[in-house]
Amino acid sequence: MRRRAPAAGPGLVAGLALLVGCGEPPPSPVPLPVVLRASISPGPANVLSAVMVVDLREADSALVRFGRAGEPLERATPAVAGPADSGEVEVPVLGLLAETPYRLVAAAYGPGGVTTGDTLQFTTGPLPVDLPAYFAGGADPTPGLVVFGAYPYGVVIDNTGRVVWYRHLDGGPTLNFQVQPTGRYTTSPIQPAPGDLTPWVEFDPLGRETRRLGCADGLVSRFHEMIAEADGGYWIMCDETRTMDLTPYGGQPAATVTGTVVQHVGAGGMLLFSWNAFDHFAITDLESSSRTGPAVNWTHGNALAFDGDGELLVSFRSLNEVTKIDTASGAVLWRFGGLASQFTLAATLNPFLGQHGLRMAGPGRLLLLDNRGIAGASRAEAYTLDEVHRTAVLTGTYAGTPSVIALLGGSTQVLPGGRVLVAYGNGNRLQEYDASGNVVWEIHGNPGYVFRAQRIRSLYTLELADSR
């Protein structure tokens, strides 16, 4: 026979009440994020950007959804982390159209969910009258944007050629405007002002100056290349000039000879590493016809790169040479190209001359712009090096039709899928090639002197499209 459960008498009820009273209280609901207020203002460097300042409560990040007036808010910025729980956060809005009204809404994110603020109105201003205009296209461009210098501006264009970002450069004539692995822009004048030991200027994605950089030990920096590091340090090329008697080498008795120095400088300005061409190279490494004047541009370093082992590669234009340097000891590990080459070059007609834009294309693979190579025409060339047996093979070439001669400047960039972006310096051409060497994108017409061009994925993170 089944037994019935006992009725709940007074003692049992009191016991249950006691147990409930001793338990944990029910959890409080997590509050929703709040957009307390938001304001919008023009970007500090160009009319194609804006800045929304959002005052948050119970939120850890915010983004901005935006669109042209009368259209859906289909675009959104990346989320920007804010102070814990509450406070103001600054959200850049980039890549806008000039002279266009927009609607913008801030969205706040937190543990309690997502909320939005009021809709704001903002109209962009007109472009500067001297800002260059471009028209570009191709059958199959790599997605993203292209960064280069068009003095007096640093510009970013999309694949149609539209300028989506720009920054007026005030430090004097320059050719180099580049994106760093740290997600910052940098530039330097061709010739620093006398006494200016920090001519390199760094900008954030909004175009605001963040710091100035230069060589240690009072040396003058070169505008050609600088590589910034996440910890605030950087690698930089500098010049040292000495007076030398070059009469034994066909030159003058008191020639001024300029050689390249490569420095690694810490975030606080401390010199961490220094390599000086005067300690490792000979004047006879330079062609005899270039040693005769009163001023000798001996090495002319113009590019830096790192291989997979973290060792340094330097391009020396005057020597027609790429040199690998041990970053611990400063020892020269090998020399490729030029009069002092230690490599046997196979499967090509003649070596590169006056090169620019040195980059690593993979283990033992170099990419560079051969400015004065085959038949005097310029082209990008990929080399595979056997560092043990000291042999080099030309494994790829990239050049447009008709041919172009770029005696000065230029760059290369390794892109996903074996693609290559090539700027031809004063040859006034900028093209992207697929792995087979076909042109898949270019700036139509004359883009001007493009000293260096780089593909990036986004205006917000400034992430390079390659993995340098």
C-alpha positions in Angstrom: 0.0 0.0 0.0 1.4 3.4 -0.9 2.2 5.8 1.8 1.0 9.4 1.5 3.5 12.2 2.0 3.1 13.7 5.4 1.2 17.0 5.6 3.3 20.0 6.1 2.9 20.9 9.7 4.1 24.1 11.4 7.6 22.7 12.2 8.2 21.7 8.6 7.1 25.0 7.2 9.4 26.8 9.6 12.3 24.6 8.6 11.8 25.3 4.9 11.6 29.0 5.6 14.9 28.7 7.5 16.6 26.9 4.6 15.4 29.5 2.1 16.6 32.3 4.3 20.1 30.8 4.5 20.5 30.3 0.8 22.2 32.8 -1.7 20.0 35.7 -2.8 18.8 35.6 -6.4 21.2 37.3 -8.8 20.5 40.9 -9.7 19.7 41.6 -13.4 22.7 42.9 -15.4 22.0 46.5 -16.4 21.8 47.4 -20.1 24.5 49.6 -21.5 23.6 53.3 -21.8 24.7 55.9 -24.3 24.5 58.9 -22.0 25.4 61.4 -24.7 27.3 61.5 -28.1 28.8 64.2 -30.2 30.2 64.3 -33.7 33.0 66.5 -35.0 35.1 66.7 -38.2 38.2 64.6 -38.4 41.4 66.4 -37.5 43.3 65.8 -40.7 40.9 65.4 -43.6 37.3 66.1 -44.5 36.7 62.4 -45.3 36.7 61.5 -41.6 34.8 62.3 -38.4 35.1 61.6 -34.7 32.3 60.6 -32.5 32.8 60.9 -28.7 30.4 58.6 -26.8 29.8 58.9 -23.1 29.0 55.3 -21.9 27.5 53.7 -18.8 27.6 50.0 -18.0 29.4 49.4 -21.3 32.9 48.3 -22.3 33.0 49.3 -25.9 31.2 51.3 -28.6 31.0 51.5 -32.4 29.2 53.8 -34.8 26.7 52.8 -37.5 26.4 55.2 -40.3 25.1 55.9 -43.8 24.3 58.7 -46.1 21.2 60.8 -45.3 18.1 59.1 -46.5 19.8 55.7 -46.8 20.0 52.7 -44.3 22.9 52.7 -41.8 24.7 49.9 -43.6 28.2 50.7 -42.6 29.8 50.4 -39.2 33.1 51.2 -37.6 35.1 48.6 -35.6 34.2 48.5 -31.9 36.5 50.7 -29.7 37.1 49.6 -26.1 36.3 52.2 -23.5 36.9 52.7 -19.8 35.6 49.9 -17.5 31.8 50.3 -17.1 31.6 54.0 -17.8 33.3 57.0 -19.3 34.0 58.5 -22.7 35.3 56.7 -25.8 36.4 58.2 -29.1 35.3 56.4 -32.2 36.9 57.3 -35.6 34.6 57.3 -38.7 36.7 57.0 -41.8 36.4 56.7 -45.6 33.5 59.2 -46.0 32.5 61.0 -49.1 33.2 64.7 -49.5 30.4 67.2 -49.3 27.9 64.5 -48.2 25.3 64.5 -45.4 25.4 61.5 -43.1 23.4 60.0 -40.3 25.3 58.3 -37.5 24.2 56.3 -34.4 26.4 55.2 -31.5 26.0 51.6 -30.3 27.1 50.6 -26.8 28.1 47.1 -25.9 28.4 45.6 -22.4 27.6 42.4 -20.4 23.9 43.4 -20.3 23.5 43.6 -24.1 23.5 46.4 -26.7 21.8 49.7 -26.8 22.0 52.7 -29.2 21.9 56.4 -28.8 20.3 59.2 -30.7 20.8 59.7 -34.4 23.2 62.4 -35.2 23.6 64.4 -38.4 26.9 65.3 -40.0 28.0 66.8 -43.4 31.5 66.5 -44.7 33.4 69.4 -46.2 34.9 69.9 -49.7 38.2 68.3 -50.8 41.3 70.5 -51.0 41.6 72.0 -54.5 45.2 70.7 -54.8 44.5 67.1 -53.8 45.4 64.7 -56.7 42.6 62.7 -58.3 43.0 59.2 -59.7 41.2 56.7 -61.8 42.0 53.1 -61.3 40.7 49.6 -62.1 41.4 46.1 -63.2 39.9 42.7 -63.8 40.7 41.2 -60.4 42.3 43.5 -57.8 43.2 42.4 -54.4 40.5 43.7 -51.9 41.6 46.7 -49.9 43.2 50.1 -50.3 46.5 51.5 -51.5 48.7 53.9 -49.6 51.4 56.1 -51.1 52.9 59.6 -51.1 51.7 62.3 -53.5 53.4 65.4 -52.0 52.2 67.5 -50.3 49.9 64.7 -49.3 49.9 61.2 -48.1 46.9 59.5 -49.7 44.9 56.3 -49.5 42.8 55.2 -52.5 40.3 52.5 -53.1 40.4 50.2 -56.2 38.5 52.7 -58.3 41.1 55.4 -57.5 38.9 57.4 -55.2 40.9 59.1 -52.4 39.4 57.8 -49.2 41.9 59.3 -46.8 44.6 62.0 -47.0 47.0 63.9 -44.8 48.7 67.2 -45.7 52.5 66.8 -45.0 54.1 69.9 -43.6 57.7 68.9 -43.0 59.1 69.7 -46.5 59.2 67.8 -49.8 58.9 64.1 -49.4 58.4 61.0 -51.4 57.9 58.4 -48.7 54.6 58.0 -47.0 54.2 54.5 -45.6 52.3 52.2 -43.3 54.1 50.6 -40.4 53.5 47.1 -39.0 52.3 48.9 -35.8 49.2 50.4 -37.6 50.6 53.9 -37.9 51.6 56.1 -40.9 55.1 57.5 -41.1 56.8 60.0 -43.4 60.1 62.0 -43.5 61.3 64.9 -45.7 63.8 64.0 -48.4 66.2 66.5 -46.8 65.8 67.2 -43.1 66.1 70.8 -42.0 69.5 71.6 -40.6 69.7 70.5 -37.0 66.5 68.5 -37.2 67.5 65.1 -35.7 63.9 63.7 -35.5 62.5 64.3 -39.0 60.4 61.2 -39.1 56.8 61.9 -38.2 54.3 59.2 -37.1 50.5 59.6 -37.5 47.6 57.6 -36.1 44.7 56.5 -38.3 43.0 59.8 -37.8 46.1 61.6 -39.1 47.1 63.0 -35.7 50.8 63.3 -35.0 51.8 60.8 -32.3 55.6 61.1 -32.1 58.8 62.2 -34.0 61.7 59.8 -34.6 65.3 60.0 -35.8 68.7 58.4 -35.7 70.8 58.2 -32.5 74.3 59.6 -32.0 73.5 62.8 -34.0 73.4 61.1 -37.4 71.2 62.3 -40.1 68.4 59.9 -41.0 67.5 58.8 -44.6 63.9 59.2 -45.8 63.9 55.8 -47.6 63.0 53.4 -44.9 62.0 53.0 -41.3 60.4 50.0 -39.6 58.5 50.6 -36.3 58.1 47.8 -33.7 55.2 47.1 -31.3 57.3 48.0 -28.2 58.0 51.5 -29.5 61.4 50.7 -30.9 62.3 51.1 -34.5 64.9 50.3 -37.2 66.2 53.2 -39.2 68.8 54.1 -41.9 71.2 57.0 -41.3 74.0 58.7 -43.1 77.6 59.2 -42.0 79.9 61.3 -44.2 83.7 61.2 -44.0 86.4 63.1 -45.9 88.6 60.6 -47.7 91.6 60.6 -50.1 90.3 58.7 -53.1 93.2 59.4 -55.4 94.4 55.7 -55.2 90.9 54.7 -56.5 90.6 57.3 -59.3 89.0 59.9 -57.2 89.8 63.2 -55.5 92.1 63.8 -52.6 89.5 65.2 -50.2 86.3 63.6 -51.4 83.2 63.6 -49.1 82.1 60.0 -48.9 78.6 59.1 -47.6 77.9 55.7 -46.2 74.8 54.1 -44.7 74.4 53.3 -41.0 71.6 51.1 -39.8 70.4 51.5 -36.3 68.0 49.8 -33.9 66.7 52.5 -31.5 64.6 51.7 -28.4 61.4 53.3 -27.4 63.2 55.7 -25.1 65.8 56.7 -27.7 68.5 54.3 -26.5 70.7 52.9 -29.3 70.3 49.1 -29.2 72.3 48.1 -32.4 74.3 49.9 -35.0 75.9 48.7 -38.2 78.2 51.0 -40.2 79.1 50.4 -43.9 82.5 52.0 -43.2 83.3 49.0 -40.9 82.4 46.3 -43.5 82.7 47.6 -47.1 85.4 49.0 -49.3 85.3 52.0 -51.6 86.2 49.7 -54.4 82.8 48.0 -54.0 81.5 51.0 -55.8 81.9 51.2 -59.6 84.9 53.2 -60.6 82.9 55.7 -62.6 81.0 56.7 -59.4 84.1 57.4 -57.3 85.5 60.4 -59.2 83.5 63.4 -58.0 84.0 65.7 -55.0 81.0 64.1 -53.2 80.6 60.3 -53.4 77.2 58.7 -52.7 79.0 55.4 -51.7 76.3 53.0 -50.6 72.8 54.6 -50.7 70.8 52.3 -48.5 67.2 52.4 -49.6 65.3 49.4 -48.1 65.2 47.2 -45.0 63.7 43.8 -44.6 63.9 40.8 -42.1 64.1 37.2 -43.0 62.4 34.3 -41.2 65.4 34.0 -38.8 65.1 37.7 -37.8 68.3 38.7 -39.6 68.5 42.0 -41.4 68.6 42.5 -45.2 69.6 45.9 -46.6 69.4 47.1 -50.1 72.3 49.3 -51.2 71.4 51.0 -54.5 74.8 52.5 -55.3 76.4 49.1 -54.9 73.7 47.2 -56.8 73.7 44.9 -53.7 71.5 43.2 -51.1 73.4 42.4 -47.9 72.4 40.1 -45.0 73.5 41.2 -41.6 73.5 39.3 -38.2 71.4 41.5 -35.9 73.3 40.2 -32.8 76.9 40.6 -33.9 76.6 42.9 -36.9 78.6 40.5 -39.0 77.9 40.4 -42.8 76.5 37.0 -43.5 76.4 37.3 -47.3 76.4 39.8 -50.1 74.3 39.4 -53.2 74.7 41.5 -56.4 77.2 44.1 -57.3 81.0 43.9 -57.5 81.4 42.1 -54.2 78.7 39.5 -54.8 79.2 36.1 -53.1 76.5 34.4 -55.2 76.5 32.8 -58.6 73.5 34.1 -60.5 71.9 31.6 -62.8 69.1 31.6 -65.3 69.2 35.4 -66.1 71.0 37.6 -68.5 72.5 40.1 -66.1 72.1 41.1 -62.4 69.9 43.8 -61.1 71.1 47.4 -61.1 70.0 50.4 -59.0 67.4 48.3 -57.2 64.6 49.5 -54.8 61.8 48.0 -52.8 63.5 45.0 -51.3 61.1 42.6 -49.6 61.1 39.0 -48.5 58.8 36.8 -50.5 59.3 33.6 -48.4 62.2 31.6 -47.0 65.2 32.3 -49.2 63.1 34.3 -51.6 63.7 38.0 -52.4 61.6 40.4 -54.3 62.9 43.8 -55.6 62.4 46.4 -58.3 65.3 46.1 -60.8 65.5 49.7 -61.9 68.1 49.4 -64.6 68.2 45.7 -65.4 67.3 43.9 -68.6 67.7 46.1 -71.7 67.5 49.2 -69.4 63.8 48.6 -68.6 62.5 48.3 -65.1 60.7 45.3 -63.6 60.1 43.5 -60.4 62.1 40.3 -59.9 61.9 37.4 -57.5 65.0 35.5 -56.6 65.4 32.2 -54.8 68.7 32.0 -52.9 70.6 28.9 -51.8 72.5 30.4 -48.9 74.6 27.3 -48.3 75.9 26.9 -51.9 75.7 30.6 -52.7 73.6 30.3 -55.8 70.7 32.4 -56.9 68.0 31.8 -59.5 65.6 34.3 -61.0 62.2 32.7 -60.4 59.7 35.4 -61.4 59.4 38.7 -63.2 56.7 41.3 -63.2 56.5 44.1 -65.8 53.8 45.9 -67.7 53.4 46.7 -71.4 54.7 48.9 -72.7 58.0 48.7 -70.8 58.8 51.5 -68.3 62.1 52.9 -67.2 62.3 53.9 -63.5 65.7 55.2 -62.7 64.7 56.5 -59.3 62.6 55.1 -56.6 59.9 52.4 -56.6 58.8 49.6 -54.4 57.4 46.0 -54.3 55.0 44.3 -52.0 54.2 40.6 -51.7 50.5 40.0 -51.7 48.4 36.9 -50.9 48.2 34.3 -53.7 51.5 35.1 -55.2 50.5 38.5 -56.3 52.8 41.5 -56.4 52.2 45.3 -56.1 54.8 47.3 -57.9 55.4 51.1 -57.9 57.8 52.3 -60.5 59.1 55.5 -58.9 59.8 58.2 -61.4 58.6 55.8 -64.1 55.1 57.1 -63.2 53.3 53.7 -63.0 51.6 51.7 -60.3 50.4 48.1 -61.0 49.3 44.9 -59.4 50.2 41.6 -61.0 48.9 38.1 -60.4 51.2 35.1 -59.8 51.6 34.6 -63.6 52.7 38.2 -64.1 49.4 39.5 -65.6 48.3 43.0 -64.7 45.1 42.7 -62.6 44.9 46.4 -61.3 46.5 49.7 -62.0 46.2 53.4 -61.8 45.2 54.6 -65.3 47.2 57.4 -66.8 50.1 59.0 -64.9 49.9 58.6 -61.2 53.0 60.7 -60.7 56.2 59.7 -58.9 55.2 56.9 -56.5 58.2 56.1 -54.4 56.5 53.4 -52.3 53.0 51.9 -52.5 51.4 49.5 -50.1 48.1 47.6 -50.0 46.3 47.7 -46.6 43.1 45.9 -45.6 41.4 48.7 -43.6 41.7 52.4 -42.7 41.0 51.6 -39.1 43.7 49.0 -38.3 46.1 49.9 -41.1 47.0 46.3 -41.4 49.3 45.5 -44.3 47.9 43.1 -46.9 51.2 41.2 -46.7 52.9 39.5 -43.7 56.1 41.5 -43.6 
